[in-house]
Amino acid sequence: MFLSANDIGEFSVLGICYKHPLHFEKVITAAKNLMPELWSPTAEVVDTSVYRCVSAGYLTLNKNEAFSDFVQITAQGKKRLHSLVLRDPGEELTSKLFAWEFLQFCFLDFIDCDTARTVLFRTRSRLQQRLSNFRQRSELCPHTGRFTNLWLSIETNRLETSLNSLNIICEEIDDELQIAKYSKSPSI
């Protein structure tokens, strides 16, 4: 699936504004500092994302007593955030994919457990595939030496650690869903 910078901007500002209204400048600062290794927007890019979300009805701009603009998410914006968290970013390894996955994790706490489970299990599947592909590519590496081996070891360890963490959280969310399921069922 194609992910654009506009999608990342929209996803970022909706998630940032989810909990409570924020001063416009705080939204810009938060977006710029959210994931600078993966996406480092200018203030103008964040500004445009906010206004695009306002135009779509996902956010509102309100003025306080000091005539400062505060940004607030709407019910429609919360639904949109839910759909963005659930959106499958695809398999293409780009910085946009990693940014999207970061945003999904960052805003997963705002989403129901069933949706979180879907996102986590899909992400785990992608990560398992990445690790498998990396191991296959590593075997084809024509050069071995201490620095090549060091880098291959570091990258393998990073992917394995990420996968182990995802396995733990997937088990936890399955347990939570089971507890919720049984607590709703009538007792005999």
Residue frames as a rotation matrix with the C-alpha (Angstrom) as fourth column:
MET 1
0.587 0.809 0.000 0.00
0.809 -0.587 0.000 0.00
0.000 0.000 -1.000 0.00
PHE 2
-0.207 -0.639 0.741 1.29
0.592 -0.685 -0.425 3.44
0.779 0.351 0.520 -0.86
LEU 3
0.418 0.245 -0.875 1.88
0.870 -0.387 0.307 5.72
-0.263 -0.889 -0.374 2.11
SER 4
0.245 -0.305 0.920 2.30
0.511 -0.766 -0.389 9.42
0.824 0.566 -0.032 1.48
ALA 5
-0.829 -0.550 -0.097 3.78
0.416 -0.491 -0.766 12.14
0.373 -0.676 0.636 3.65
ASN 6
-0.447 0.757 0.477 0.24
-0.635 -0.644 0.427 13.56
0.630 -0.112 0.768 3.86
ASP 7
0.457 0.594 -0.662 -0.97
0.009 0.741 0.672 10.28
0.889 -0.313 0.333 5.38
ILE 8
-0.195 -0.636 -0.747 1.82
0.828 0.302 -0.473 10.38
0.526 -0.710 0.467 7.96
GLY 9
-0.900 -0.116 0.420 1.07
-0.039 -0.939 -0.342 14.02
0.434 -0.324 0.841 8.76
GLU 10
-0.016 0.986 0.168 -2.63
-0.615 -0.142 0.776 13.33
0.789 -0.091 0.608 9.22
PHE 11
0.419 0.109 -0.902 -1.97
0.404 0.867 0.292 10.25
0.813 -0.486 0.319 11.34
SER 12
-0.561 -0.762 -0.323 0.49
0.665 -0.182 -0.725 12.19
0.493 -0.622 0.609 13.52
VAL 13
-0.837 0.202 0.508 -1.68
-0.341 -0.919 -0.196 15.22
0.428 -0.338 0.839 14.25
LEU 14
0.238 0.963 -0.128 -4.81
-0.471 0.230 0.852 13.17
0.849 -0.142 0.508 14.92
GLY 15
0.306 -0.192 -0.932 -2.95
0.627 0.778 0.046 10.98
0.716 -0.599 0.358 17.40
ILE 16
-0.756 -0.655 0.004 -1.26
0.465 -0.541 -0.701 13.92
0.461 -0.528 0.713 19.06
CYS 17
-0.694 0.542 0.473 -4.62
-0.583 -0.809 0.072 15.66
0.422 -0.226 0.878 19.60
TYR 18
-0.308 0.643 -0.701 -6.51
0.140 0.759 0.636 12.54
0.941 0.097 -0.324 20.72
LYS 19
-0.476 0.050 -0.878 -6.44
0.834 0.341 -0.433 12.98
0.278 -0.939 -0.204 24.51
HIS 20
0.284 0.529 -0.800 -7.24
0.727 -0.663 -0.180 16.66
-0.625 -0.530 -0.572 24.91
PRO 21
0.926 0.074 0.369 -7.16
0.316 -0.688 -0.653 20.00
0.206 0.722 -0.661 23.08
LEU 22
0.105 -0.958 -0.268 -3.66
0.870 -0.041 0.491 21.32
-0.481 -0.285 0.829 22.50
HIS 23
0.413 -0.116 -0.903 -2.31
-0.232 -0.973 0.018 24.73
-0.881 0.202 -0.429 21.64
PHE 24
0.991 0.040 -0.127 -1.54
-0.132 0.133 -0.982 24.89
-0.022 0.990 0.137 17.92
GLU 25
0.316 -0.948 -0.027 2.18
-0.850 -0.271 -0.451 25.44
0.421 0.165 -0.892 18.60
LYS 26
-0.118 -0.318 0.941 2.30
-0.767 0.631 0.117 22.38
-0.630 -0.708 -0.318 20.88
VAL 27
0.777 0.426 0.464 0.88
-0.017 0.750 -0.661 20.24
-0.629 0.506 0.590 18.08
ILE 28
0.828 -0.519 -0.214 3.62
-0.360 -0.199 -0.911 21.46
0.431 0.831 -0.352 15.77
THR 29
-0.028 -0.882 0.470 6.35
-0.991 -0.036 -0.128 20.87
0.130 -0.470 -0.873 18.36
ALA 30
0.145 0.152 0.978 5.03
-0.516 0.854 -0.056 17.41
-0.844 -0.497 0.202 19.21
ALA 31
0.951 0.258 0.170 4.82
0.010 0.524 -0.852 16.35
-0.309 0.812 0.495 15.55
LYS 32
0.601 -0.786 -0.144 8.32
-0.590 -0.315 -0.744 17.61
0.539 0.532 -0.653 14.81
ASN 33
-0.316 -0.772 0.551 9.71
-0.939 0.173 -0.296 15.65
0.133 -0.611 -0.780 17.78
LEU 34
0.611 0.691 0.387 7.56
-0.740 0.672 -0.031 12.53
-0.281 -0.267 0.922 17.54
MET 35
0.646 -0.396 0.653 9.92
0.389 0.906 0.165 10.44
-0.657 0.147 0.739 15.40
PRO 36
0.605 -0.383 -0.698 12.67
-0.582 -0.811 -0.060 12.63
-0.543 0.442 -0.714 13.94
GLU 37
-0.476 -0.806 0.351 14.71
-0.331 0.534 0.778 9.62
-0.815 0.254 -0.521 12.79
LEU 38
-0.491 0.388 0.780 11.85
0.696 0.713 0.084 8.56
-0.523 0.585 -0.620 10.51
TRP 39
0.181 0.626 0.759 9.93
0.855 -0.481 0.194 11.76
0.486 0.613 -0.622 9.73
SER 40
-0.410 -0.369 -0.834 11.07
0.743 -0.665 -0.071 15.29
-0.529 -0.649 0.547 10.43
PRO 41
0.247 0.629 0.737 8.46
0.927 -0.374 0.008 17.68
0.281 0.681 -0.676 9.10
THR 42
-0.847 -0.374 0.378 8.81
0.290 -0.921 -0.261 21.42
0.446 -0.112 0.888 8.98
ALA 43
-0.720 0.612 -0.328 6.35
0.117 -0.358 -0.926 23.58
-0.684 -0.705 0.186 10.91
GLU 44
-0.457 0.538 -0.708 4.66
-0.852 -0.494 0.175 24.36
-0.256 0.683 0.684 7.59
VAL 45
-0.670 0.188 -0.718 4.11
-0.260 0.846 0.464 20.65
0.695 0.498 -0.518 6.85
VAL 46
-0.793 0.391 -0.467 2.50
0.608 0.455 -0.651 20.09
-0.042 -0.800 -0.599 10.27
ASP 47
-0.646 0.533 -0.546 0.48
-0.275 -0.830 -0.486 23.29
-0.712 -0.164 0.683 9.85
THR 48
-0.520 0.409 -0.750 -0.81
-0.817 0.020 0.577 22.01
0.251 0.912 0.323 6.50
SER 49
-0.765 0.218 -0.606 -1.67
0.228 0.972 0.061 18.63
0.602 -0.091 -0.793 8.05
VAL 50
-0.754 0.505 -0.419 -3.69
0.394 -0.163 -0.905 20.33
-0.525 -0.847 -0.076 10.79
TYR 51
-0.466 0.595 -0.655 -5.60
-0.638 -0.739 -0.216 22.49
-0.612 0.317 0.724 8.31
ARG 52
-0.639 0.238 -0.731 -6.23
-0.528 0.556 0.642 19.52
0.559 0.797 -0.230 6.03
CYS 53
-0.781 0.340 -0.524 -7.70
0.555 0.763 -0.331 17.64
0.287 -0.549 -0.785 9.03
VAL 54
-0.646 0.576 -0.501 -9.80
0.013 -0.648 -0.762 20.70
-0.763 -0.498 0.411 9.96
SER 55
-0.521 0.422 -0.742 -11.14
-0.847 -0.359 0.391 20.85
-0.101 0.833 0.545 6.38
ALA 56
-0.636 0.237 -0.734 -12.00
-0.164 0.888 0.429 17.15
0.754 0.393 -0.527 6.51
GLY 57
0.384 0.829 0.406 -13.86
-0.582 -0.124 0.804 17.60
0.717 -0.545 0.435 9.82
TYR 58
0.312 -0.352 -0.882 -11.33
0.512 0.845 -0.156 15.54
0.800 -0.403 0.444 11.83
LEU 59
-0.516 -0.514 -0.685 -10.11
0.856 -0.335 -0.393 18.46
-0.028 -0.790 0.613 13.93
THR 60
0.688 0.629 0.362 -11.51
0.612 -0.771 0.177 21.79
0.391 0.099 -0.915 15.08
LEU 61
-0.589 -0.787 0.185 -9.70
0.573 -0.568 -0.590 25.02
0.570 -0.241 0.786 15.86
ASN 62
0.605 0.760 -0.235 -10.99
0.693 -0.359 0.625 26.88
0.391 -0.541 -0.744 18.89
LYS 63
-0.228 -0.639 0.735 -9.83
0.041 -0.760 -0.648 30.17
0.973 -0.117 0.200 20.36
ASN 64
-0.054 0.170 -0.984 -9.41
0.978 0.209 -0.017 30.63
0.203 -0.963 -0.177 24.09
GLU 65
0.742 0.404 -0.535 -9.64
0.573 -0.797 0.193 33.84
-0.348 -0.449 -0.823 26.10
ALA 66
0.035 -0.836 -0.548 -6.17
-0.009 -0.549 0.836 34.90
-0.999 -0.025 -0.027 24.93
PHE 67
0.712 0.372 -0.596 -7.25
-0.574 -0.180 -0.799 34.32
-0.404 0.911 0.086 21.31
SER 68
-0.526 -0.851 0.002 -4.82
-0.750 0.465 0.470 31.45
-0.400 0.245 -0.883 20.94
ASP 69
0.197 0.567 -0.800 -5.76
-0.851 0.504 0.148 28.59
0.487 0.652 0.581 18.64
PHE 70
-0.377 -0.214 0.901 -6.38
-0.656 0.748 -0.097 25.24
-0.654 -0.628 -0.423 20.28
VAL 71
-0.422 0.156 -0.893 -6.69
-0.743 0.504 0.440 22.09
0.518 0.850 -0.097 18.21
GLN 72
-0.327 0.416 0.849 -9.23
-0.661 0.541 -0.519 19.46
-0.675 -0.731 0.098 19.22
ILE 73
-0.995 -0.007 -0.101 -10.10
-0.073 0.741 0.667 16.12
0.070 0.671 -0.738 17.65
THR 74
-0.206 0.978 -0.028 -13.72
-0.977 -0.205 0.055 15.50
0.048 0.039 0.998 16.64
ALA 75
0.249 0.386 0.888 -15.72
-0.407 0.874 -0.265 12.26
-0.879 -0.296 0.374 16.84
GLN 76
0.990 0.086 -0.112 -15.13
-0.133 0.300 -0.945 11.91
-0.047 0.950 0.308 13.09
GLY 77
0.289 -0.957 -0.023 -11.40
-0.811 -0.232 -0.537 12.43
0.508 0.174 -0.844 13.72
LYS 78
-0.174 -0.294 0.940 -11.38
-0.816 0.577 0.030 9.67
-0.551 -0.762 -0.340 16.33
LYS 79
0.715 0.467 0.520 -12.99
-0.072 0.789 -0.610 7.32
-0.695 0.399 0.598 13.82
ARG 80
0.853 -0.456 -0.253 -10.40
-0.350 -0.139 -0.927 8.37
0.387 0.879 -0.278 11.25
LEU 81
-0.057 -0.898 0.435 -7.56
-0.994 0.011 -0.107 7.71
0.092 -0.439 -0.894 13.72
HIS 82
0.192 0.226 0.955 -9.02
-0.446 0.887 -0.120 4.26
-0.874 -0.403 0.271 14.37
SER 83
0.961 0.214 0.173 -9.01
0.054 0.471 -0.881 3.52
-0.270 0.856 0.441 10.63
LEU 84
0.554 -0.825 -0.110 -5.43
-0.647 -0.343 -0.681 4.79
0.524 0.448 -0.724 10.28
VAL 85
-0.128 -0.567 0.814 -4.22
-0.910 0.393 0.130 2.61
-0.393 -0.724 -0.567 13.15
LEU 86
0.360 0.394 0.846 -5.94
-0.141 0.919 -0.368 -0.37
-0.922 0.013 0.386 11.54
ARG 87
0.831 0.003 -0.556 -4.63
-0.549 -0.156 -0.821 0.38
-0.089 0.988 -0.128 8.05
ASP 88
0.635 -0.626 0.452 -2.22
0.506 0.780 0.368 -2.22
-0.583 -0.005 0.812 6.71
PRO 89
0.462 -0.494 -0.737 0.89
-0.506 -0.829 0.239 -0.35
-0.728 0.263 -0.633 5.54
GLY 90
0.900 -0.104 -0.424 2.03
-0.341 0.440 -0.831 -3.20
0.273 0.892 0.360 3.31
GLU 91
0.807 -0.587 0.060 5.39
0.503 0.737 0.451 -4.88
-0.309 -0.334 0.891 2.99
GLU 92
0.544 -0.632 0.552 7.58
0.449 -0.336 -0.828 -2.42
0.709 0.698 0.101 1.11
LEU 93
0.319 -0.523 -0.791 10.56
0.916 -0.042 0.398 -1.61
-0.242 -0.851 0.465 3.32
THR 94
-0.034 -0.291 0.956 10.75
0.455 -0.856 -0.244 2.16
0.890 0.427 0.161 3.31
SER 95
-0.952 -0.294 -0.083 11.17
0.217 -0.459 -0.861 4.78
0.216 -0.838 0.501 5.99
LYS 96
-0.440 0.866 0.239 7.45
-0.774 -0.500 0.388 5.50
0.456 -0.014 0.890 5.56
LEU 97
0.259 0.496 -0.829 6.61
0.008 0.857 0.515 1.93
0.966 -0.140 0.218 6.56
PHE 98
-0.433 -0.504 -0.747 8.72
0.746 0.264 -0.611 2.23
0.505 -0.822 0.262 9.70
ALA 99
-0.944 0.170 0.283 7.15
-0.263 -0.906 -0.333 5.63
0.200 -0.389 0.899 10.46
TRP 100
-0.069 0.987 -0.144 3.66
-0.644 0.066 0.762 4.14
0.762 0.145 0.631 10.01
GLU 101
0.149 0.069 -0.986 4.45
0.457 0.880 0.130 1.23
0.877 -0.470 0.099 12.31
PHE 102
-0.844 -0.482 -0.235 5.82
0.448 -0.392 -0.803 3.65
0.295 -0.783 0.547 14.89
LEU 103
-0.706 0.632 0.320 2.61
-0.636 -0.765 0.107 5.70
0.313 -0.128 0.941 14.75
GLN 104
0.165 0.774 -0.611 0.48
-0.248 0.632 0.734 2.58
0.955 0.030 0.297 15.02
PHE 105
-0.159 -0.295 -0.942 2.30
0.773 0.556 -0.305 1.60
0.614 -0.777 0.139 18.22
CYS 106
-0.951 -0.285 0.115 2.31
0.176 -0.813 -0.555 5.14
0.252 -0.508 0.824 19.54
PHE 107
-0.586 0.792 0.174 -1.47
-0.797 -0.601 0.052 5.50
0.146 -0.108 0.983 19.24
LEU 108
-0.503 0.355 -0.788 -2.52
0.004 0.913 0.408 1.90
0.864 0.202 -0.461 19.82
ASP 109
-0.900 0.129 -0.416 -3.48
0.432 0.129 -0.893 2.71
-0.062 -0.983 -0.172 23.42
PHE 110
-0.685 0.667 -0.293 -6.39
-0.583 -0.743 -0.329 4.78
-0.437 -0.054 0.898 22.10
ILE 111
-0.284 0.504 -0.816 -7.89
-0.794 0.354 0.495 1.82
0.538 0.788 0.300 20.27
ASP 112
0.609 0.614 0.502 -9.96
-0.786 0.554 0.276 -1.16
-0.109 -0.563 0.819 21.44
CYS 113
-0.044 -0.683 0.729 -8.26
-0.558 0.622 0.549 -4.49
-0.829 -0.382 -0.408 22.20
ASP 114
0.515 0.281 0.810 -9.62
0.403 0.754 -0.518 -6.33
-0.756 0.593 0.275 19.15
THR 115
0.980 -0.184 0.071 -8.21
-0.034 -0.514 -0.857 -3.72
0.194 0.838 -0.511 16.80
ALA 116
0.368 -0.892 0.263 -4.95
-0.906 -0.280 0.319 -3.64
-0.211 -0.356 -0.911 18.73
ARG 117
0.168 -0.263 0.950 -4.72
-0.114 0.952 0.284 -7.42
-0.979 -0.156 0.130 18.39
THR 118
0.851 0.194 0.489 -5.21
0.442 0.241 -0.864 -7.21
-0.285 0.951 0.120 14.63
VAL 119
0.824 -0.564 0.055 -2.48
-0.463 -0.727 -0.507 -4.57
0.326 0.393 -0.860 14.30
LEU 120
0.223 -0.782 0.582 -0.05
-0.861 0.122 0.493 -6.36
-0.457 -0.612 -0.646 16.61
PHE 121
0.309 -0.081 0.948 -0.44
0.136 0.990 0.040 -9.76
-0.941 0.117 0.317 14.98
ARG 122
0.942 0.022 0.334 -0.08
0.334 -0.098 -0.937 -8.26
0.012 0.995 -0.100 11.50
THR 123
0.636 -0.757 0.148 3.04
-0.740 -0.653 -0.159 -6.38
0.217 -0.008 -0.976 12.60
ARG 124
0.179 -0.555 0.813 4.46
-0.562 0.620 0.547 -9.54
-0.808 -0.554 -0.201 14.14
SER 125
0.653 0.124 0.747 3.90
0.439 0.742 -0.507 -11.40
-0.617 0.659 0.430 10.89
ARG 126
0.930 -0.336 0.149 5.73
-0.070 -0.560 -0.826 -8.67
0.360 0.757 -0.544 8.94
LEU 127
0.402 -0.812 0.423 8.59
-0.912 -0.311 0.269 -8.75
-0.087 -0.494 -0.865 11.43
GLN 128
0.354 -0.232 0.906 8.89
-0.092 0.955 0.280 -12.54
-0.931 -0.183 0.317 11.21
GLN 129
0.843 -0.002 0.538 9.15
0.523 0.242 -0.817 -12.16
-0.129 0.970 0.205 7.44
ARG 130
0.793 -0.586 0.167 11.75
-0.500 -0.782 -0.373 -9.39
0.349 0.212 -0.913 7.76
LEU 131
0.270 -0.701 0.660 13.88
-0.760 0.266 0.593 -11.55
-0.591 -0.662 -0.461 10.03
SER 132
0.479 -0.027 0.877 13.62
0.324 0.934 -0.149 -14.52
-0.816 0.356 0.456 7.70
ASN 133
0.929 -0.101 0.357 14.49
0.316 -0.290 -0.903 -12.38
0.195 0.952 -0.237 4.67
PHE 134
0.643 -0.728 0.237 17.40
-0.760 -0.645 0.080 -10.78
0.095 -0.231 -0.968 6.50
ARG 135
0.250 -0.547 0.799 18.83
-0.379 0.704 0.601 -14.18
-0.891 -0.453 -0.031 7.43
GLN 136
0.647 0.029 0.762 18.57
0.594 0.606 -0.529 -15.33
-0.477 0.795 0.375 3.82
ARG 137
0.908 -0.323 0.268 20.26
-0.040 -0.702 -0.711 -12.17
0.418 0.634 -0.651 2.54
SER 138
0.553 -0.723 0.415 22.97
-0.771 -0.254 0.584 -12.49
-0.317 -0.643 -0.697 5.19
GLU 139
0.393 -0.372 0.841 23.86
0.158 0.928 0.337 -15.96
-0.906 0.000 0.424 3.95
LEU 140
0.703 -0.059 0.708 24.35
0.711 0.085 -0.698 -14.51
-0.019 0.995 0.102 0.47
CYS 141
0.890 -0.408 -0.203 26.71
-0.354 -0.900 0.255 -11.78
-0.286 -0.155 -0.945 1.68
PRO 142
0.797 -0.579 -0.173 29.93
0.163 0.482 -0.861 -12.28
0.582 0.657 0.479 -0.33
HIS 143
-0.198 -0.906 0.375 32.17
-0.210 -0.334 -0.919 -10.76
0.957 -0.260 -0.125 2.31
THR 144
0.836 0.339 -0.432 32.69
0.366 0.243 0.898 -11.91
0.409 -0.909 0.079 5.84
GLY 145
-0.363 -0.908 0.207 34.91
0.316 -0.329 -0.890 -10.16
0.877 -0.258 0.406 8.30
ARG 146
-0.677 0.069 -0.733 34.74
0.736 0.066 -0.674 -8.90
0.002 -0.995 -0.096 11.81
PHE 147
-0.851 0.375 -0.368 32.88
-0.256 -0.908 -0.333 -5.67
-0.459 -0.189 0.868 10.95
THR 148
-0.499 0.698 -0.514 30.48
-0.600 0.149 0.786 -7.30
0.625 0.700 0.345 8.51
ASN 149
-0.391 0.312 -0.866 29.80
0.484 0.870 0.095 -10.05
0.783 -0.381 -0.492 11.03
LEU 150
-0.868 0.058 -0.493 29.39
0.423 -0.432 -0.796 -7.47
-0.260 -0.900 0.351 13.79
TRP 151
-0.734 0.622 -0.271 26.79
-0.667 -0.735 0.119 -5.54
-0.125 0.268 0.955 11.78
LEU 152
-0.349 0.614 -0.708 24.95
-0.320 0.632 0.706 -8.74
0.881 0.473 -0.024 10.77
SER 153
-0.575 0.070 -0.815 24.90
0.687 0.582 -0.435 -9.80
0.444 -0.810 -0.383 14.42
ILE 154
-0.916 0.226 -0.332 23.62
0.037 -0.776 -0.630 -6.41
-0.400 -0.589 0.702 15.59
GLU 155
-0.571 0.727 -0.381 20.85
-0.794 -0.373 0.480 -6.34
0.207 0.577 0.790 12.99
THR 156
-0.348 0.419 -0.838 19.82
0.073 0.904 0.422 -9.95
0.934 0.085 -0.346 13.67
ASN 157
-0.746 0.006 -0.666 19.75
0.661 0.133 -0.738 -9.22
0.085 -0.991 -0.103 17.40
ARG 158
-0.875 0.437 -0.207 17.62
-0.384 -0.888 -0.253 -6.09
-0.294 -0.142 0.945 16.84
LEU 159
-0.355 0.769 -0.532 15.07
-0.703 0.155 0.694 -7.99
0.616 0.621 0.485 14.76
GLU 160
-0.372 0.174 -0.912 14.98
0.389 0.921 0.017 -10.96
0.843 -0.349 -0.411 17.17
THR 161
-0.896 0.019 -0.444 14.56
0.416 -0.317 -0.852 -8.68
-0.157 -0.948 0.276 20.20
SER 162
-0.704 0.679 -0.208 11.74
-0.706 -0.700 0.106 -6.78
-0.073 0.222 0.972 18.48
LEU 163
-0.234 0.612 -0.756 10.06
-0.409 0.643 0.647 -10.04
0.882 0.460 0.100 17.56
ASN 164
-0.609 -0.028 -0.793 10.39
0.607 0.628 -0.488 -11.41
0.511 -0.778 -0.365 21.10
SER 165
-0.931 0.278 -0.237 8.83
-0.037 -0.717 -0.696 -8.22
-0.364 -0.639 0.678 22.49
LEU 166
-0.457 0.795 -0.399 5.96
-0.849 -0.256 0.463 -8.48
0.266 0.551 0.791 20.01
ASN 167
-0.380 0.293 -0.877 5.41
0.090 0.956 0.280 -12.12
0.920 0.028 -0.390 20.95
ILE 168
-0.833 0.031 -0.553 5.09
0.553 0.069 -0.830 -11.13
0.013 -0.997 -0.074 24.60
ILE 169
-0.778 0.562 -0.280 2.63
-0.438 -0.806 -0.398 -8.30
-0.449 -0.187 0.874 23.92
CYS 170
-0.409 0.645 -0.646 0.59
-0.656 0.284 0.699 -10.53
0.634 0.709 0.307 21.56
GLU 171
-0.533 0.188 -0.825 0.27
0.501 0.856 -0.129 -13.12
0.682 -0.482 -0.550 24.34
GLU 172
-0.894 0.161 -0.419 -0.74
0.304 -0.471 -0.828 -10.40
-0.331 -0.867 0.372 26.80
ILE 173
-0.646 0.690 -0.326 -3.43
-0.750 -0.653 0.105 -8.99
-0.140 0.313 0.939 24.55
ASP 174
-0.367 0.512 -0.777 -4.81
-0.231 0.759 0.609 -12.47
0.901 0.403 -0.160 23.86
ASP 175
-0.695 0.078 -0.715 -4.99
0.668 0.440 -0.600 -13.02
0.268 -0.894 -0.358 27.64
GLU 176
-0.879 0.368 -0.304 -6.80
-0.162 -0.829 -0.534 -9.67
-0.448 -0.421 0.789 28.09
LEU 177
-0.479 0.723 -0.498 -9.32
-0.798 -0.122 0.590 -10.57
0.366 0.680 0.635 25.41
GLN 178
-0.441 0.287 -0.851 -9.92
0.229 0.952 0.202 -14.00
0.868 -0.106 -0.485 26.97
ILE 179
-0.832 0.116 -0.542 -10.48
0.532 -0.106 -0.840 -12.45
-0.155 -0.988 0.027 30.40
ALA 180
-0.750 0.575 -0.327 -12.89
-0.568 -0.813 -0.126 -9.91
-0.338 0.092 0.937 28.91
LYS 181
-0.449 0.574 -0.685 -14.71
-0.522 0.454 0.722 -12.65
0.725 0.682 0.096 27.02
TYR 182
-0.449 0.238 -0.861 -15.18
0.538 0.841 -0.048 -14.82
0.713 -0.485 -0.506 30.10
SER 183
-0.893 0.147 -0.426 -16.10
0.310 -0.486 -0.817 -11.95
-0.327 -0.862 0.388 32.37
LYS 184
-0.635 0.697 -0.334 -18.99
-0.771 -0.603 0.207 -11.08
-0.057 0.389 0.920 30.02
SER 185
-0.470 0.479 -0.742 -20.32
-0.163 0.779 0.606 -14.64
0.868 0.406 -0.288 29.76
PRO 186
0.373 0.701 0.608 -23.08
-0.772 -0.130 0.622 -15.54
0.515 -0.701 0.493 32.25
SER 187
-0.732 -0.621 0.281 -22.04
-0.662 0.550 -0.509 -17.67
0.161 -0.559 -0.814 35.18
ILE 188
-0.258 0.610 -0.750 -23.73
-0.095 0.756 0.648 -21.00
0.961 0.239 -0.137 35.85
